[in-house]
Amino acid sequence: MHRHRFDPVRTLIFLALLAGLLWWLRKRFTRPAEPAPKPTPATVTASEAREILGVSPTSTREEIINAHRRLMQKVHPDAGGTNYLAQQLNEAKRVLLQRP
């Protein structure tokens, strides 16, 4: 009768191949996770929006846009700011530009 010897190298190669196959099967046949819903920024009042952008109640459309642009350059996530601050600025601009 022929006896098989334990070969650690072949065993490790087999386990590596098996792990790769399991990884591929999981990747191929599992559903992707549901993306988390994006938080919507809280609506701000017109007076809060003016305070955020630092504009007066009589400011023009151009002044609002320029104030938004100036502040966004400082707080944009690509410039070291946060998403929250950028969302607040965008919401303030939206509120002020929609007013009659």
ABEGO torsion letter per residue (X at the ends): XBBBBBBAAAAAAAAAAAAAAAAAAAAAABBBBBBBBBBBBBBBBAAAAAAAAGBBAABBAAAAAAAAAAAAAAABAAAGBBAAAAAAAAAAAAAAAABX
